[in-house]
Amino acid sequence: MSHSHRVDYEVRNRVAVIAMNRPKVNAIDHAMIDAIHAALRTANADRGVGAVILTSALPRMFSGGMDLRMAYEGDALAMRAFLMKFYIETMNVQYEMTKPTIAAVNGPARGAGMTLSITSDIVLAADDIDLGYPEIDVGLIPAIHYVHLPKAIGRHRAFELLFGGKPIPAAEAVSLGIVNHAVPAAALLDRAMDMAAEYARKSPTIMALGRGSFMRANDMDYRRNVENQIETLCNIFSTPDGKEGLRAFLEKREPRWT
């Protein structure tokens, strides 16, 4: 069943499967994130759903990240509105979920694609893909990951990934704790379904209360810190290098930094 022109949605054996479907790379724009939020809320409201999987309907591609043409063509106020929706509302939707969410990363994940994975409770990845934060190379920053990644893997390793811009293999992401398990690509969705089905068999009342407690215990100043990163990213959009990086990416050339 299709939930929108950006996302496919279906329920299989008490597991809601949300599959991003925007060729060629699932670039994330307003319509995409609105559709993901709507699908998550639909799953949360459905008493017949016990767990949720977020994946991609595109073969061998999870998400290439934010729609950079949208970023280049938008002004600072438009980008602020998008970032508040993408970062803060996504976190709020996940915060309010009463059911576990699993990201099944079936292809490369970059930037905003990484954000969608780490805001889920569990991250599974195909073992032959890579993941990364290339924003620095297009004159941007991976804002939410400045908050998330140092806590997950330590300050020095996080700095290398966030400011180097180079992707890492799924196996390395597992060793660092960014991904729970790397799974053969052909078995990825089956593994995610098995894990989701196991969670769906738990008491829905205890799962809802326990997950809520877990989220509150780990939230602390997380969202406030993310809001601070949004301010920085909005400032970057207004700089000459911020515009040049996006322009160079769209024109498929090396940026000329000033």
C-alpha positions as semicolon CSV with decimal commas, in nm:
position;residue;x (nm);y (nm);z (nm)
1;M;0,000;0,000;0,000
2;S;0,136;0,343;-0,091
3;H;0,124;0,609;0,180
4;S;0,231;0,893;-0,049
5;H;0,428;0,954;-0,367
6;R;0,748;0,959;-0,159
7;V;0,694;0,662;0,075
8;D;0,549;0,309;0,048
9;Y;0,371;0,178;0,357
10;E;0,245;-0,167;0,445
11;V;0,183;-0,381;0,753
12;R;0,314;-0,738;0,758
13;N;0,245;-0,959;1,059
14;R;0,213;-0,665;1,302
15;V;0,522;-0,491;1,157
16;A;0,480;-0,163;0,968
17;V;0,732;-0,130;0,683
18;I;0,799;0,227;0,571
19;A;1,002;0,234;0,249
20;M;1,135;0,561;0,107
21;N;1,070;0,575;-0,266
22;R;1,206;0,881;-0,442
23;P;1,440;0,786;-0,728
24;K;1,728;0,821;-0,783
25;V;1,875;0,853;-0,433
26;N;1,587;0,924;-0,192
27;A;1,693;1,288;-0,162
28;I;1,512;1,425;0,141
29;D;1,290;1,727;0,087
30;H;0,977;1,862;0,258
31;A;0,747;1,608;0,090
32;M;0,973;1,316;0,182
33;I;1,007;1,402;0,549
34;D;0,636;1,488;0,576
35;A;0,554;1,145;0,433
36;I;0,792;0,968;0,674
37;H;0,645;1,152;0,971
38;A;0,292;1,070;0,857
39;A;0,378;0,703;0,813
40;L;0,540;0,682;1,157
41;R;0,233;0,843;1,315
42;T;0,003;0,604;1,126
43;A;0,201;0,307;1,257
44;N;0,202;0,446;1,609
45;A;-0,176;0,490;1,610
46;D;-0,242;0,140;1,471
47;R;-0,308;-0,111;1,750
48;G;-0,235;-0,385;1,502
49;V;0,128;-0,268;1,471
50;G;0,388;-0,372;1,727
51;A;0,710;-0,251;1,563
52;V;0,824;-0,037;1,269
53;I;1,092;-0,073;1,001
54;L;1,225;0,223;0,802
55;T;1,401;0,122;0,481
56;S;1,424;0,210;0,112
57;A;1,224;0,080;-0,183
58;L;1,515;0,165;-0,413
59;P;1,757;-0,121;-0,483
60;R;2,097;-0,062;-0,326
61;M;2,027;0,293;-0,208
62;F;1,906;0,404;0,133
63;S;1,939;0,783;0,105
64;G;2,191;1,020;-0,049
65;G;2,091;1,285;0,205
66;M;1,923;1,623;0,188
67;D;1,795;1,750;-0,146
68;L;2,083;1,989;-0,217
69;R;1,903;2,166;-0,501
70;M;1,631;2,258;-0,252
71;A;1,903;2,382;-0,015
72;Y;2,076;2,586;-0,287
73;E;1,759;2,747;-0,417
74;G;1,605;2,821;-0,076
75;D;1,677;3,127;0,135
76;A;1,784;3,116;0,500
77;L;1,428;3,130;0,634
78;A;1,313;2,847;0,407
79;M;1,606;2,633;0,515
80;R;1,542;2,708;0,881
81;A;1,184;2,584;0,836
82;F;1,308;2,266;0,670
83;L;1,577;2,199;0,930
84;M;1,336;2,250;1,220
85;K;1,103;2,000;1,055
86;F;1,376;1,752;0,962
87;Y;1,570;1,758;1,288
88;I;1,334;1,867;1,565
89;E;1,006;1,724;1,438
90;T;1,173;1,396;1,341
91;M;1,314;1,366;1,692
92;N;0,974;1,456;1,840
93;V;0,795;1,194;1,629
94;Q;1,047;0,929;1,732
95;Y;1,034;1,048;2,094
96;E;0,657;0,997;2,100
97;M;0,659;0,652;1,937
98;T;0,528;0,377;2,164
99;K;0,677;0,102;1,947
100;P;1,038;0,019;1,858
101;T;1,172;0,150;1,528
102;I;1,436;-0,028;1,320
103;A;1,632;0,128;1,033
104;A;1,717;-0,133;0,768
105;V;1,987;0,046;0,569
106;N;1,994;-0,142;0,238
107;G;2,229;0,092;0,050
108;P;2,464;0,385;0,100
109;A;2,351;0,638;0,360
110;R;2,484;0,991;0,355
111;G;2,419;1,296;0,572
112;A;2,044;1,324;0,624
113;G;2,015;0,953;0,544
114;M;2,239;0,888;0,843
115;T;2,013;1,112;1,050
116;L;1,709;0,899;0,968
117;S;1,899;0,586;1,072
118;I;2,034;0,715;1,404
119;T;1,699;0,855;1,516
120;S;1,567;0,497;1,500
121;D;1,607;0,262;1,797
122;I;1,802;-0,006;1,610
123;V;2,020;0,022;1,298
124;L;2,082;-0,275;1,069
125;A;2,291;-0,232;0,754
126;A;2,376;-0,442;0,450
127;D;2,730;-0,566;0,500
128;D;2,855;-0,448;0,159
129;I;2,760;-0,080;0,184
130;D;2,924;0,225;0,333
131;L;2,795;0,514;0,540
132;G;2,924;0,862;0,592
133;Y;2,902;1,232;0,650
134;P;3,016;1,413;0,331
135;E;2,865;1,753;0,418
136;I;3,202;1,918;0,481
137;D;3,291;1,866;0,113
138;V;2,986;2,060;-0,008
139;G;3,023;2,346;0,238
140;L;2,776;2,220;0,499
141;I;2,786;2,047;0,838
142;P;2,611;1,728;0,956
143;A;2,446;1,922;1,235
144;I;2,268;1,657;1,444
145;H;2,572;1,430;1,432
146;Y;2,784;1,690;1,612
147;V;2,557;1,611;1,907
148;H;2,504;1,239;1,853
149;L;2,832;1,097;1,726
150;P;3,080;1,207;1,997
151;K;2,852;1,052;2,259
152;A;2,829;0,730;2,058
153;I;3,193;0,677;1,954
154;G;3,406;0,937;2,133
155;R;3,516;1,289;2,043
156;H;3,833;1,213;1,847
157;R;3,693;0,938;1,625
158;A;3,379;1,146;1,567
159;F;3,588;1,446;1,460
160;E;3,772;1,233;1,204
161;L;3,449;1,111;1,046
162;L;3,261;1,442;1,057
163;F;3,542;1,664;0,929
164;G;3,714;1,414;0,698
165;G;3,401;1,344;0,497
166;K;3,510;0,992;0,401
167;P;3,258;0,704;0,420
168;I;3,323;0,393;0,626
169;P;3,223;0,030;0,557
170;A;2,926;-0,114;0,744
171;A;3,153;-0,351;0,938
172;E;3,353;-0,057;1,073
173;A;3,030;0,124;1,162
174;V;2,935;-0,183;1,368
175;S;3,271;-0,187;1,547
176;L;3,226;0,181;1,636
177;G;2,871;0,133;1,763
178;I;2,700;0,341;1,491
179;V;2,525;0,030;1,354
180;N;2,395;-0,265;1,557
181;H;2,454;-0,541;1,300
182;A;2,587;-0,575;0,944
183;V;2,383;-0,834;0,755
184;P;2,421;-0,988;0,407
185;A;2,223;-0,766;0,172
186;A;1,988;-1,042;0,056
187;A;1,894;-1,121;0,417
188;L;1,868;-0,763;0,550
189;L;1,492;-0,714;0,539
190;D;1,427;-1,067;0,668
191;R;1,659;-1,000;0,963
192;A;1,484;-0,669;1,030
193;M;1,143;-0,840;1,009
194;D;1,252;-1,114;1,250
195;M;1,381;-0,859;1,499
196;A;1,070;-0,642;1,463
197;A;0,842;-0,946;1,505
198;E;1,024;-1,036;1,826
199;Y;0,961;-0,687;1,965
200;A;0,600;-0,698;1,845
201;R;0,540;-1,008;2,059
202;K;0,620;-0,817;2,378
203;S;0,351;-0,657;2,592
204;P;0,248;-0,339;2,406
205;T;0,178;-0,167;2,739
206;I;0,518;-0,246;2,889
207;M;0,692;-0,164;2,561
208;A;0,521;0,175;2,542
209;L;0,594;0,264;2,905
210;G;0,947;0,127;2,893
211;R;1,039;0,296;2,566
212;G;0,899;0,626;2,696
213;S;1,112;0,596;3,008
214;F;1,418;0,506;2,799
215;M;1,368;0,809;2,573
216;R;1,328;1,048;2,867
217;A;1,636;0,907;3,040
218;N;1,850;0,963;2,730
219;D;1,705;1,290;2,602
220;M;1,847;1,536;2,858
221;D;1,975;1,838;2,662
222;Y;1,989;1,651;2,331
223;R;1,721;1,850;2,150
224;R;1,847;2,181;2,285
225;N;2,194;2,099;2,152
226;V;2,049;2,006;1,813
227;E;1,870;2,343;1,799
228;N;2,209;2,508;1,850
229;Q;2,347;2,314;1,551
230;I;2,054;2,430;1,339
231;E;2,154;2,792;1,413
232;T;2,507;2,719;1,292
233;L;2,385;2,545;0,978
234;C;2,150;2,834;0,894
235;N;2,445;3,073;0,928
236;I;2,650;2,852;0,695
237;F;2,381;2,868;0,426
238;S;2,427;3,247;0,411
239;T;2,808;3,239;0,365
240;P;2,978;3,255;0,023
241;D;3,144;2,916;0,080
242;G;2,812;2,764;0,182
243;K;2,658;2,872;-0,149
244;E;2,969;2,779;-0,349
245;G;2,979;2,427;-0,211
246;L;2,618;2,361;-0,311
247;R;2,666;2,526;-0,652
248;A;2,977;2,317;-0,721
249;F;2,796;1,997;-0,626
250;L;2,506;2,074;-0,858
251;E;2,746;2,171;-1,139
252;K;2,953;1,856;-1,077
253;R;3,284;2,037;-1,026
254;E;3,534;2,103;-0,749
255;P;3,439;2,393;-0,520
256;R;3,646;2,711;-0,523
257;W;3,659;2,811;-0,158
258;T;3,707;3,175;-0,068
